[in-house]
């Protein structure tokens, strides 16, 4: 089957990240990366069980922390976690598009749905100057990142417009071209960031590596004209042992 068909066969809440709860270490890495502190108003859009809200209050002493999620069960879990430590974070059960975030200074936003992303980017553009939007893996559309520590990316209001998708990709990876080593390293960083005890993390890293390198090749920013031996080997392994086809993506 094609890789697109394989991904469609997975539960939607896993593919979208809806049921992926970030580890505490990842939240700390994100907060350190964004220099989160006592003067910040922190929003976690899609807050899940509220662990990020709790940590921002307990360990980073933010002025205010607001978690938004449209799943009432997750909001209930988040309230229980905050109550355990008597933390005064605010939790909102609502579609993120309908929530006023105008006082935010640091916003964590990790979504894959294009409609949600495009709607929120328009909303983000109206935020006050200097507001940081943190994404994981992918940048905001048409924007050059302000700061990158992959897989964490900061765009800052007012956003810097990119001249091309190629320019954006190279700015994120911080290289002149993407080779196998770069693709593997960045795929591994992403897998480690979102996983706690995922047994198939190497399998996921291989998939992400192939996606990164093939996208780079199709954008004309991979190193060299030939397919690296390591990339071809993994393409063959995925096809032979897992019946997952990547070759049709090579243009």
C-alpha positions, 0 to 999 in steps of 0.5 A: 500500500502507498504510505498515504493509505497506511497513514489513513489506516491509523486512528485519526486521533493518533495521526492528528496528534489529538491523543498524543500526550507530550512528556514532561521533559518535552514541555520543559524543553519547549518552555526553556526554548521559548524562555517562558517566565514570570511575565508571560501569559501562556496558552496551550491550544489543544491542552489535553490533560493539562500537564503543560499548564501545570508545569508552566505554573509550578516550575516557570511561574508564569503570570497566567496559564490558559489551556484550551481543548474541545474535549470535555473529558480532557478538560476534566483530567486537566482540572484534576491535575491542577487541583492536585497542586492547588494551581490556578490555571484557567481551562476552557472547553471550546473550539480554539478558533472561538477563544480570545487569545489576545493577551497571550505572549507565548502560545503552544500550537500543535495541529496538523489539520490545514483548515485549523492552521490557516484559520489560526494563522489569520488570528495569530497575525492580529496578536500584539508584537513579540508574541511567540507561537511555538509549533512542533515539526511544521512551521506556520505557513508562508513564514520564516521561523524566528528561532528553531531547535528542531522539532520546536519552532518559534514564529514571532509576531509580526511574522517574517514572510518567506519567499519560497517553501525551499527557503522555509525548509532550509531555514528550519533545518539550518543547512544548505541542503538536506542529506540522509544524515540530516533527515535521520537526525531530525526525524529522530529528534521528533520521535524522541520529543513526542514519545514516552515509551513507544516501542516502534520508535525506530519504525516511526523514525524511518518513516519520518526520515523518508518523508523528510528526505523525499520532500526535500528532494521534490523541493530541490533542496536535497544534496546531490542528484542521486538517491542515497544508498541508505534512503533506497535501502529503507524504501526497499525495507518498507516495501518488502517487509511492511508493504508500505510504498514510498517510491511513487512520491519520488518525482 
